[in-house]
């Protein structure tokens, strides 16, 4: 059993792996993004058979947990920018927010919060990793 405890500087598990708050926020944003897409699908939003908005953040989260370095935090930042740009440029976001369906509105709002958090935390984690040597 793995025990986790937090200090203001890091979140650390008994495996000796320390993660900065920016990395933890990036990971949380990736998971919230995937959950919000799943919520949109559950609410009846149109999506492909294999929804990339669900799969890509989960893969990035797995990579970030497996190997926390500047490359994986930069990848997470890039995903936030890529999916965020798509959310802004397509009419789906506006349609979902004006649909009147509470679940669809809430999951779309959660997606927007996750994307904003992902971009900010991903940038902070990537810039912080610049000085780290891993």
Secondary structure, DSSP 8 states (H G I E B T S, - for coil): ---EEE-SSEEEETTS-EEEHHHHHHHHHHHHHHHHHHHHHHTT----SS-HHHHHHHHHHHHHHH--SHHHHHHHHHHHHHHHHHHHHSTHHHHHHTS--HHHHHHHHHHHHHHHHHHHHHHHHHHHHHH---
